[in-house]
């Protein structure tokens, strides 16, 4: 199997490295199209595949094409590669906000899988939600699932609208987590800890909590009740959350992200 990754940015390189590490494809069968000469030279030094600077006949050789460019660059890209696309080629898009119908219309292919990965894919702990057009076969879907699994966990959805929903939750989610960790760090510093101490307190607490959650069957509500003693310090913080309607405000923020994702798709 030959794979072409269009876009040599963070996510494009993440998939290139994951595909090689998982032995899904050999270096000789992996191609990368990167228009930036400077970036292309850097990718060549990594020896993750054959690097091209412009579209060409080699595009037809790919069994799978991974679209890993910025959404705003998609229209120009589609115009350039459309003449070289074979209608039987499988297309995997990891571009945010570009629906299957638009990809199909602009490049002429009907075999399209649309996915929404997130940043932790770079360390093999990603969360990817994906869906497909009707022309994608079950065998092709399984093949792409294996590819996506090389970067972490996956969820397949029938309804493409859930890709926009996943953009608001798992796609943007790492930024929410970093935001909360940063609030812990700043609060720890305000309480007298050094920056290094505050970072260790916050990172270790967050990681330990996630590990604990994964190794037990308790719900978040049950864990909260185990930590929050009546009249204790945790309850004081949680009461402050309730009084300031933090949960409602967070829900509004996630909805805002979802609405923006829908706008981009339209």
C-alpha positions in Angstrom: 0.0 0.0 0.0 1.2 3.5 -0.9 0.2 6.5 1.2 0.4 10.2 0.3 0.2 12.8 3.1 -0.6 16.2 1.8 0.8 18.7 4.3 4.0 18.4 6.3 2.9 20.3 9.4 2.5 19.0 12.9 -0.4 16.6 12.2 1.0 15.5 8.8 4.3 14.5 10.4 2.5 12.9 13.3 0.7 10.5 11.0 3.9 9.9 8.9 5.8 8.9 12.1 2.9 6.9 13.5 2.4 4.9 10.2 6.1 4.0 10.1 6.3 3.1 13.8 3.2 0.9 13.6 4.7 -0.8 10.4 1.5 0.1 8.5 3.7 1.4 5.6 7.3 1.3 4.7 9.3 4.5 4.1 9.6 3.6 0.4 5.8 3.6 0.1 5.2 6.9 2.0 5.0 10.2 0.2 4.6 13.7 1.5 3.6 16.8 -0.4 4.8 20.0 1.3 4.7 23.3 -0.6 7.1 25.1 1.7 10.6 24.6 0.5 12.1 25.2 3.9 9.8 22.8 5.6 10.2 20.2 2.8 14.0 20.2 3.4 13.5 19.6 7.1 11.2 16.7 6.4 13.7 15.2 4.0 16.2 15.1 6.9 13.8 13.1 9.0 13.7 10.3 6.4 10.0 9.5 6.8 9.3 9.2 3.1 9.7 10.7 -0.3 9.0 14.5 -0.2 7.5 16.5 -3.1 7.1 20.2 -3.4 4.4 20.3 -6.1 1.5 18.0 -7.2 2.4 15.6 -10.0 1.7 12.2 -11.6 2.9 10.4 -8.4 -0.4 11.3 -6.8 -2.2 8.6 -8.8 0.2 6.0 -7.3 -1.3 6.5 -3.8 -3.9 4.0 -2.5 -4.7 6.4 0.3 -4.4 10.2 0.4 -4.3 12.0 3.8 -5.3 15.6 3.6 -3.5 17.4 6.5 -3.5 21.0 5.4 -5.1 24.0 7.0 -8.8 24.4 6.1 -8.2 27.9 4.6 -5.7 26.4 2.2 -8.0 23.6 1.0 -9.7 25.4 -2.0 -6.3 26.2 -3.7 -5.0 22.7 -2.9 -8.1 21.0 -4.4 -7.7 22.9 -7.6 -4.1 21.8 -8.0 -4.6 18.1 -7.2 -8.0 17.4 -8.8 -6.5 16.6 -12.2 -4.3 13.9 -10.6 -7.0 12.3 -8.4 -8.3 8.9 -9.4 -11.9 8.4 -8.4 -11.1 5.1 -6.8 -8.5 6.5 -4.4 -9.4 6.6 -0.8 -9.3 10.1 0.8 -8.8 10.6 4.5 -9.3 14.2 5.7 -8.1 15.5 9.0 -9.0 19.1 8.1 -11.3 20.8 10.6 -14.6 22.2 9.3 -14.5 20.9 5.7 -17.5 18.6 5.1 -17.4 15.4 3.0 -19.7 17.0 0.4 -17.3 19.8 -0.3 -14.3 17.6 -0.5 -16.1 15.3 -2.9 -17.3 18.2 -5.1 -13.9 19.9 -5.3 -11.7 16.9 -6.0 -14.1 14.5 -7.7 -13.7 11.6 -5.4 -16.5 9.7 -3.6 -14.4 7.6 -1.3 -13.9 10.0 1.6 -13.3 9.6 5.3 -13.5 12.7 7.4 -11.9 12.7 10.9 -11.3 15.0 13.8 -8.0 14.1 15.7 -6.6 16.1 18.5 -3.1 17.3 19.6 -2.3 14.3 21.9 -2.1 12.2 18.7 1.5 13.5 18.6 2.4 11.3 21.6 0.1 8.4 20.7 -2.6 9.4 23.1 -5.0 11.1 20.7 -8.7 10.9 20.4 -10.1 10.8 16.9 -13.7 10.8 15.8 -14.4 9.8 12.2 -17.1 9.1 9.6 -17.3 8.1 6.0 -19.1 8.5 2.7 -21.3 5.7 1.5 -18.8 4.6 -1.2 -16.2 3.6 1.4 -16.1 -0.2 1.8 -16.0 -2.0 5.1 -12.5 -3.2 4.3 -11.3 0.3 3.6 -12.9 1.6 6.8 -11.1 -1.1 8.8 -7.8 -0.1 7.2 -8.2 3.5 8.0 -9.3 2.7 11.5 -6.0 0.9 12.0 -4.2 4.0 10.7 -6.1 6.3 13.1 -5.6 3.9 16.0 -1.8 4.3 15.5 -2.2 7.7 17.1 -4.5 6.8 20.0 -8.2 6.0 20.4 -11.0 6.3 17.8 -14.8 6.5 17.6 -16.7 5.9 14.4 -20.0 7.9 14.0 -22.7 7.6 11.4 -23.8 11.2 11.6 -21.3 13.7 10.1 -22.7 16.4 12.4 -21.0 14.7 15.3 -17.6 15.5 13.7 -18.4 19.2 14.5 -19.5 18.2 18.0 -16.2 16.3 18.5 -14.3 19.3 17.3 -15.8 21.2 20.2 -15.1 18.5 22.8 -12.0 16.4 21.9 -10.6 18.5 19.1 -10.5 21.7 21.2 -10.5 19.8 24.5 -6.7 19.8 25.1 -6.8 23.7 25.2 -9.5 23.5 27.9 -7.4 21.1 29.9 -4.3 23.3 29.6 -6.4 26.3 30.6 -7.5 24.5 33.8 -4.0 23.3 34.6 -2.8 26.9 34.1 -5.4 28.1 36.6 -4.1 25.6 39.2 -0.5 26.7 38.5 -1.3 30.4 38.9 -3.3 29.7 42.1 -0.5 27.6 43.6 1.9 30.4 42.9 -0.4 32.9 44.5 -0.5 30.7 47.6 3.3 30.8 47.9 4.7 27.9 45.8 7.5 28.5 43.3 6.7 28.2 39.6 8.4 24.8 39.4 6.6 23.5 42.5 3.3 24.8 41.2 3.7 23.1 37.9 4.6 19.8 39.5 1.6 20.0 41.9 -0.7 20.7 39.0 0.6 18.3 36.4 0.9 15.4 38.9 -2.5 16.0 40.3 -4.1 16.0 36.9 -2.3 13.0 35.6 -2.9 11.0 38.8 -6.6 11.8 38.8 -7.0 10.6 35.2 -5.0 7.4 36.0 -7.2 6.8 39.0 -10.4 7.3 37.0 -9.2 4.9 34.3 -8.4 2.1 36.7 -11.8 2.1 38.5 -15.5 2.0 37.6 -16.6 5.0 39.6 -18.3 7.9 37.9 -17.0 11.5 38.2 -19.9 12.2 40.7 -18.9 9.3 42.9 -15.2 10.3 42.9 -16.2 13.9 43.8 -18.1 12.6 46.8 -15.1 10.5 47.9 -12.9 13.6 47.8 -15.3 16.2 49.2 -15.9 15.7 52.9 -18.9 17.5 54.4 -17.8 20.9 55.6 -14.2 20.4 54.3 -11.9 22.3 52.0 -13.0 20.5 48.7 -16.6 21.2 49.5 -15.8 24.9 49.9 -14.3 25.0 46.4 -17.1 23.1 44.9 -19.7 25.3 46.5 -17.9 28.3 45.0 -18.1 26.6 41.6 -21.9 26.2 42.1 -22.4 29.7 43.3 -20.6 31.1 40.3 -22.3 28.7 37.9 -19.0 27.4 36.6 -20.6 24.3 35.1 -23.1 26.3 33.2 -20.4 28.7 31.9 -18.3 25.8 30.7 -21.2 24.3 28.9 -21.8 27.7 27.2 -18.1 27.7 26.1 -18.3 24.2 24.6 -21.5 25.2 22.8 -19.8 28.3 21.4 -17.0 26.0 20.0 -19.6 23.7 18.5 -21.5 26.6 16.8 -18.2 27.9 15.4 -17.4 24.4 14.1 -20.8 24.3 12.3 -20.2 27.7 10.8 -16.9 26.5 9.4 -18.5 23.4 7.9 -21.2 25.5 6.2 
